[in-house]
């Protein structure tokens, strides 16, 4: 047999072998993106009777195939509390509101973890153990630093282990400041956005800053017609805070940046009652959202803009503005 014939035979054999091999499956990693959406009607009612068909979600302008969890679904809550000496006057306030945090935020079906921070970051109640009230009563004042960013990242690590379809909520209680953290705010912001965490803050204004009276009295809210909560005055205050949050999203306040990026909000307190009302307002929002979600491919890393549209005339929707895809 000639050299040419042998070469042709080898080529044919190689082609036959290649054709017989199974075609490799190309797997594109996907990321579940949760989009909690709070919807108000034209007359300032929180709308709770909407269906999946009423919503449309776009990712960087492209329509997404979405699913929806019921309003007041299961909440995974991480409470992060400042306990350094600068905050010592207010730690006793927090020791008295553990039961309110349990009832108004975690609820009967939810779960919670509690983290304290000063010079160190300590998990004083992990998920699945103990209760919030008992954990808050063990808080003790110590240290001068306020490692808020490191504490927030520890909370995200705990929340990451909870089911992805749950409403993941991170609540800071303290001052919008950081001292001593090893990590940067940008890293925390990307982490909460990538892990579908909604950030809220009950904030004691720093010395020298004006006190913003974003307080609520949501006690005794009654069920209204058309599935909305008839609490016009309180809803109007809530809308005002959410609008102001959007206007100041580029501000220098550490918690303004985090709450604006994730669809949460920041409320201020000076007294025990204001703290309790703030918990009520956060619970009202966190447990009234529609938890929309979709799967996004990770082949387009970076920041993605998300928009939620509702087909009810005159309605107003508040949700997270976007998320991070890829590593961070």
C-alpha positions as CSV (number, residue, x, y, z in Angstrom):
1,X,0.0,0.0,0.0
2,X,1.3,3.4,-0.9
3,X,2.1,6.1,1.6
4,X,-0.7,8.2,0.2
5,X,-3.3,5.3,0.7
6,X,-2.1,4.8,4.2
7,X,-2.5,8.5,5.0
8,X,-6.0,8.6,3.5
9,X,-6.9,5.5,5.5
10,X,-5.6,7.0,8.7
11,X,-7.5,10.3,8.1
12,X,-10.8,8.4,7.5
13,X,-10.3,6.4,10.6
14,X,-9.6,9.5,12.7
15,X,-12.7,11.2,11.3
16,X,-14.8,8.1,12.0
17,X,-13.5,8.0,15.6
18,X,-14.2,11.7,16.1
19,X,-17.7,11.4,14.8
20,X,-18.4,8.5,17.2
21,X,-17.4,10.5,20.2
22,X,-20.3,12.0,22.3
23,X,-20.8,15.7,21.7
24,X,-19.6,17.6,24.9
25,X,-22.3,19.4,26.8
26,X,-21.6,23.1,27.2
27,X,-22.9,24.2,30.6
28,X,-23.5,27.9,31.2
29,X,-23.6,28.8,34.9
30,X,-26.8,30.5,36.0
31,X,-27.5,32.9,38.9
32,X,-30.8,33.2,40.7
33,X,-31.7,36.9,41.0
34,X,-34.3,37.8,43.6
35,X,-36.2,41.1,43.2
36,X,-38.4,42.0,46.2
37,X,-40.9,44.5,44.9
38,X,-43.2,46.7,47.1
39,X,-46.2,48.1,45.2
40,X,-48.4,51.0,46.1
41,X,-51.7,51.9,44.4
42,X,-52.6,55.4,43.2
43,X,-54.3,56.1,46.6
44,X,-51.2,55.0,48.7
45,X,-52.4,51.4,49.5
46,X,-49.9,48.6,49.7
47,X,-51.2,46.3,47.0
48,X,-51.1,42.6,48.1
49,X,-53.5,41.0,45.6
50,X,-51.4,41.2,42.4
51,X,-50.7,38.1,40.2
52,X,-47.6,37.1,38.4
53,X,-49.2,38.3,35.1
54,X,-49.2,41.8,36.5
55,X,-45.4,42.0,36.6
56,X,-42.7,42.4,33.9
57,X,-39.0,42.4,34.8
58,X,-36.1,43.5,32.6
59,X,-32.4,42.8,33.0
60,X,-30.3,45.4,31.2
61,X,-33.4,46.1,29.2
62,X,-34.1,42.5,28.2
63,X,-37.4,40.9,29.4
64,X,-37.0,38.0,31.8
65,X,-39.0,34.8,32.5
66,X,-40.0,35.4,36.1
67,X,-41.6,33.5,39.0
68,X,-43.2,34.9,42.1
69,X,-43.4,33.9,45.8
70,X,-46.5,34.9,47.8
71,X,-46.6,38.2,49.7
72,X,-45.4,37.7,53.3
73,X,-43.3,34.7,52.4
74,X,-40.5,33.1,54.5
75,X,-37.9,35.6,55.7
76,X,-34.2,34.9,56.6
77,X,-33.1,37.8,58.8
78,X,-29.6,38.7,60.0
79,X,-29.6,41.5,62.7
80,X,-26.3,43.3,63.0
81,X,-25.9,45.4,66.1
82,X,-23.3,48.0,67.1
83,X,-22.1,47.5,70.7
84,X,-19.1,49.8,71.1
85,X,-18.8,52.5,73.8
86,X,-20.0,55.2,71.6
87,X,-23.4,53.4,71.3
88,X,-23.6,52.3,74.9
89,X,-26.6,54.5,75.7
90,X,-28.7,52.7,73.2
91,X,-27.8,49.1,73.7
92,X,-30.4,48.8,76.5
93,X,-33.0,49.9,74.0
94,X,-32.1,47.0,71.7
95,X,-32.2,44.5,74.6
96,X,-36.0,45.3,75.0
97,X,-37.0,44.9,71.3
98,X,-35.9,41.4,70.6
99,X,-39.4,40.0,70.7
100,X,-40.5,42.8,68.3
101,X,-37.7,41.8,65.9
102,X,-38.9,38.2,66.1
103,X,-42.6,38.9,65.6
104,X,-42.5,41.7,63.1
105,X,-39.5,40.7,60.9
106,X,-38.8,37.0,61.2
107,X,-42.4,36.0,61.9
108,X,-43.6,32.5,62.7
109,X,-42.2,30.9,59.5
110,X,-38.9,32.8,59.4
111,X,-35.6,32.4,61.0
112,X,-33.0,34.8,62.3
113,X,-29.3,35.3,63.3
114,X,-27.8,38.0,65.5
115,X,-24.4,39.5,65.1
116,X,-22.7,42.1,67.4
117,X,-19.8,44.3,66.4
118,X,-17.3,46.6,68.0
119,X,-13.5,45.8,68.1
120,X,-14.6,42.3,67.2
121,X,-17.4,40.7,65.2
122,X,-19.4,38.0,67.2
123,X,-22.2,35.8,66.1
124,X,-24.3,35.7,69.3
125,X,-27.2,33.8,67.7
126,X,-26.7,31.6,64.6
127,X,-29.6,30.5,62.4
128,X,-31.4,27.5,63.9
129,X,-30.5,28.1,67.5
130,X,-32.1,30.1,70.3
131,X,-34.3,33.2,69.9
132,X,-33.7,36.9,69.1
133,X,-35.1,38.2,72.4
134,X,-32.7,36.1,74.5
135,X,-29.8,37.0,72.2
136,X,-30.5,40.7,72.5
137,X,-30.5,40.5,76.3
138,X,-27.0,39.2,76.3
139,X,-25.6,42.2,74.5
140,X,-22.7,43.9,76.3
141,X,-20.9,47.1,75.6
142,X,-17.2,46.8,74.8
143,X,-14.5,48.3,72.6
144,X,-14.2,51.6,70.7
145,X,-14.1,50.4,67.1
146,X,-17.1,49.8,64.9
147,X,-16.3,47.1,62.4
148,X,-19.6,47.5,60.6
149,X,-18.4,46.4,57.1
150,X,-16.8,43.2,58.5
151,X,-20.0,42.4,60.5
152,X,-22.1,43.0,57.4
153,X,-19.9,40.5,55.4
154,X,-20.3,38.0,58.2
155,X,-24.0,38.4,58.0
156,X,-23.9,37.8,54.2
157,X,-21.9,34.6,54.7
158,X,-24.7,33.3,57.1
159,X,-27.5,34.4,54.7
160,X,-25.8,32.8,51.8
161,X,-26.3,29.4,53.4
162,X,-30.1,30.0,53.6
163,X,-32.4,28.8,50.7
164,X,-31.9,31.0,47.7
165,X,-35.7,31.5,47.2
166,X,-36.2,33.0,50.6
167,X,-36.4,36.8,51.3
168,X,-32.9,37.5,52.7
169,X,-32.9,40.6,54.9
170,X,-29.9,42.3,56.6
171,X,-30.8,44.8,59.3
172,X,-28.2,47.1,60.8
173,X,-28.9,48.8,64.1
174,X,-26.3,51.5,65.1
175,X,-24.5,54.4,63.5
176,X,-23.8,54.7,59.7
177,X,-20.0,54.6,60.2
178,X,-17.2,52.1,60.2
179,X,-13.9,52.0,62.0
180,X,-11.4,49.1,62.0
181,X,-12.9,46.9,59.3
182,X,-10.5,44.9,57.2
183,X,-12.8,45.0,54.2
184,X,-14.1,47.9,52.0
185,X,-17.6,49.1,51.5
186,X,-17.5,48.3,47.8
187,X,-16.9,44.6,48.6
188,X,-19.9,44.6,51.0
189,X,-22.1,46.3,48.5
190,X,-21.3,43.8,45.7
191,X,-21.8,40.9,48.2
192,X,-25.3,41.9,49.3
193,X,-26.3,42.5,45.6
194,X,-24.9,39.2,44.4
195,X,-26.4,37.2,47.3
196,X,-29.9,38.7,47.0
197,X,-29.8,40.5,50.4
198,X,-32.1,43.4,51.1
199,X,-30.4,45.9,53.5
200,X,-32.3,47.9,56.1
201,X,-30.9,50.2,58.8
202,X,-32.2,51.6,62.0
203,X,-29.8,54.5,62.4
204,X,-28.7,56.7,65.2
205,X,-27.4,59.9,63.5
206,X,-23.8,60.7,64.1
207,X,-22.9,63.6,66.3
208,X,-23.1,66.9,64.5
209,X,-25.7,65.7,62.0
210,X,-29.3,66.7,62.0
211,X,-31.9,64.2,63.2
212,X,-34.2,63.0,60.4
213,X,-37.6,62.1,61.9
214,X,-38.4,59.1,59.7
215,X,-40.5,57.4,62.3
216,X,-43.7,55.4,62.0
217,X,-46.6,54.2,64.1
218,X,-47.9,51.2,62.2
219,X,-49.7,49.7,65.1
220,X,-53.4,48.9,64.4
221,X,-53.1,48.8,60.6
222,X,-56.4,47.5,59.3
223,X,-57.1,45.4,56.1
224,X,-58.6,47.6,53.4
225,X,-60.7,46.7,50.3
226,X,-59.0,45.5,47.1
227,X,-56.4,43.6,49.1
228,X,-54.5,46.7,50.3
229,X,-53.6,47.9,53.7
230,X,-55.6,51.1,54.5
231,X,-53.0,53.0,56.4
232,X,-52.8,56.1,54.2
233,X,-50.8,58.4,56.6
234,X,-48.2,55.7,57.3
235,X,-48.0,54.6,53.7
236,X,-47.4,58.2,52.7
237,X,-44.5,58.5,55.1
238,X,-43.1,55.3,53.8
239,X,-43.4,56.5,50.2
240,X,-41.6,59.7,51.2
241,X,-38.7,57.8,52.8
242,X,-38.4,55.5,49.7
243,X,-38.5,58.5,47.4
244,X,-35.8,60.3,49.4
245,X,-33.7,57.2,49.4
246,X,-33.8,57.2,45.6
247,X,-32.8,60.8,45.5
248,X,-29.8,60.4,47.8
249,X,-28.5,57.1,46.5
250,X,-25.2,58.7,45.6
251,X,-24.7,60.2,49.1
252,X,-21.7,59.5,51.3
253,X,-23.7,57.8,54.1
254,X,-22.6,54.2,54.3
255,X,-26.0,52.8,54.9
256,X,-27.7,55.0,52.3
257,X,-25.5,53.4,49.7
258,X,-26.4,49.9,50.8
259,X,-30.1,50.4,51.3
260,X,-30.5,52.2,48.0
261,X,-28.6,49.5,46.1
262,X,-30.8,46.6,47.5
263,X,-34.3,48.1,47.7
264,X,-34.3,48.5,51.5
265,X,-34.4,51.7,53.5
266,X,-32.8,53.6,56.4
267,X,-34.9,55.0,59.3
268,X,-33.6,57.1,62.3
269,X,-34.3,56.9,66.0
270,X,-33.4,58.6,69.2
271,X,-35.9,57.1,71.6
272,X,-37.1,53.6,72.6
273,X,-40.5,54.2,70.9
274,X,-38.9,55.5,67.7
275,X,-36.8,52.3,67.6
276,X,-39.9,50.1,68.0
277,X,-41.8,52.0,65.4
278,X,-38.8,51.7,63.0
279,X,-38.9,47.9,63.5
280,X,-42.6,48.0,62.7
281,X,-41.9,50.0,59.5
282,X,-39.1,47.7,58.3
283,X,-41.3,44.7,59.1
284,X,-44.2,46.2,57.2
285,X,-42.0,46.6,54.0
286,X,-40.1,43.4,54.3
287,X,-43.2,41.3,54.8
288,X,-45.3,43.1,52.1
289,X,-43.1,42.6,49.1
290,X,-43.6,40.4,46.2
291,X,-40.5,38.2,45.8
292,X,-39.9,38.1,42.1
293,X,-37.0,36.0,40.7
294,X,-35.4,35.0,37.5
295,X,-32.4,33.0,36.4
296,X,-29.6,35.0,34.7
297,X,-26.6,33.6,32.9
298,X,-23.2,34.5,34.3
299,X,-21.6,35.0,30.8
300,X,-22.1,38.7,31.1
301,X,-20.2,39.7,34.4
302,X,-20.5,43.0,36.0
303,X,-23.4,45.2,37.1
304,X,-26.8,44.6,35.7
305,X,-29.7,47.1,35.8
306,X,-33.1,45.6,36.8
307,X,-36.5,47.3,36.4
308,X,-39.9,46.0,37.6
309,X,-43.0,47.1,35.8
310,X,-46.6,46.7,37.0
311,X,-49.5,46.9,34.7
312,X,-51.9,48.7,37.2
313,X,-52.5,52.3,36.2
314,X,-51.2,54.8,38.7
315,X,-49.3,52.2,40.7
316,X,-45.8,52.8,42.0
317,X,-43.2,50.1,42.5
318,X,-40.0,50.1,44.6
319,X,-37.4,47.4,44.1
320,X,-33.7,46.8,43.9
321,X,-32.1,48.7,41.0
322,X,-29.7,46.0,40.0
323,X,-27.3,43.2,40.9
324,X,-23.7,42.0,40.4
325,X,-23.0,39.0,38.2
326,X,-19.8,37.0,38.3
327,X,-17.1,37.1,41.0
328,X,-16.7,39.9,43.5
